[in-house]
């Protein structure tokens, strides 16, 4: 089902999705109230939803859907500062992923981005949305770069320091999972660095929302921010984040660079930098998400002496990234989402 007040969007989206093998558009309607009428007749597997619409906004409709019958929802929203905050709320309400659209040249954009849209719908159809009551790779570029494109392998961290660092990587379903983990932490938690696959301009609003809910400080990372107990830094969308150590202090570098594992920020880039700068003084955690970003980096962390965890399959929205990390041998233990906060606090006690 496509729900959007723009006739152009409904027409183009319906045509593009109907052309994709295995996808059929049951309904394309102008607002949530019309959608509710159609849902009484036939319920779709995936809903593509705008946010700002007449009669009922998309977030209210999303919450209604998730409370009545959890269904994979892809947000198709205009990328503005206001929209970033709105979309962060939508992710918190249970949306699986985001496809951004411009205000101008909309029809041409949708046609150019057809592969991304189809990939987003296919990924949503596989999501375990019952775990929700976030941006997946679309059409792959010709080459899939590794963390080597941003940070060289090798190098050893100090054997032991007084401060511990927690590195978390996640993707689809991660917005809700991170909220559950971070809201469970006290102010004496270790410093945390996070990569959540998310488009540029959305991470600031996401971090601000978490900061309002958590006892710890949560913010979008800035270049040279210190990593200190009681603070979580989220990599900005569109840039990589690396951990560095200078003397007795940890800080982050926020850098440009190519897509790694088709993502920027990349979990592998963060995890490799943590392996090099923190080594055995770190805890690596890979959580819900599609693909394999982070699997190689988590193995490097484990080989450097860090403790490593994966979110277990039962509690994941998409058991892709954790599964691949387990397969490659980078995971010491798999734990349910509800237990990750306690593991982080245990890491602090080890310091």
QUIZIQUI-V741276 format. One record per backbone hydrogen bond with DSSP energy under -0.5 kcal/mol. CO is the residue of the C=O (numbers start at 0). NH is the residue of the N-H. If there is no record, write none. Layout:
# QUIZIQUI-V741276
((CO;NH) (CO;NH))
This chain:
# QUIZIQUI-V741276
((0;47) (1;3) (1;28) (2;49) (4;6) (5;9) (6;10) (7;11) (8;12) (9;13) (10;14) (11;15) (12;16) (13;17) (14;18) (15;19) (16;19) (19;22) (23;25) (26;1) (28;3) (30;34) (31;35) (32;36) (33;37) (34;38) (35;39) (37;40) (37;41) (44;71) (46;48) (46;73) (47;2) (48;75) (50;52) (50;57) (53;55) (55;31) (56;60) (57;61) (58;62) (59;63) (60;64) (61;65) (62;66) (63;67) (64;68) (71;46) (72;74) (72;95) (72;96) (73;48) (74;76) (74;98) (76;100) (77;79) (79;83) (80;84) (81;85) (82;86) (83;87) (84;88) (85;89) (86;90) (87;91) (88;92) (89;93) (89;94) (90;93) (96;74) (98;76) (100;78) (104;108) (105;109) (106;110) (107;111) (108;112) (110;113) (112;116) (113;117) (114;118) (115;119) (116;120) (117;121) (118;122) (119;123) (120;124) (121;125) (122;125) (122;126) (123;126) (126;128) (127;130) (128;131) (128;132) (142;144) (144;260) (145;148) (146;149) (146;150) (163;190) (164;282) (165;192) (166;284) (167;194) (168;286) (169;196) (170;173) (171;317) (172;176) (173;177) (174;178) (175;179) (176;180) (177;181) (178;182) (180;183) (181;184) (185;188) (188;229) (190;165) (191;232) (192;167) (193;195) (193;234) (194;169) (198;201) (198;202) (201;205) (202;206) (203;207) (204;208) (205;209) (206;210) (207;211) (208;212) (209;212) (209;213) (216;231) (218;233) (221;224) (224;251) (225;227) (226;249) (227;230) (229;216) (230;191) (231;218) (232;193) (233;220) (235;238) (239;254) (241;252) (243;250) (245;248) (248;245) (249;226) (250;243) (251;223) (252;241) (252;254) (254;239) (259;262) (262;259) (263;237) (265;269) (266;270) (267;271) (268;272) (269;273) (270;274) (271;275) (272;276) (273;277) (273;278) (277;280) (278;281) (280;164) (281;306) (282;166) (283;308) (284;168) (285;310) (287;170) (288;319) (288;320) (291;294) (291;295) (293;297) (294;298) (295;299) (296;300) (297;301) (298;302) (299;303) (300;305) (301;304) (306;283) (307;331) (307;332) (308;285) (309;334) (311;314) (311;315) (312;315) (316;127) (317;288) (317;319) (319;323) (320;324) (321;325) (322;326) (323;327) (324;328) (324;329) (324;330) (325;328) (329;331) (332;309) (334;311) (335;338) (335;339) (336;339) (336;340) (338;342) (339;343) (340;344) (341;345) (342;346) (343;347) (344;348) (345;349) (346;350) (347;350))
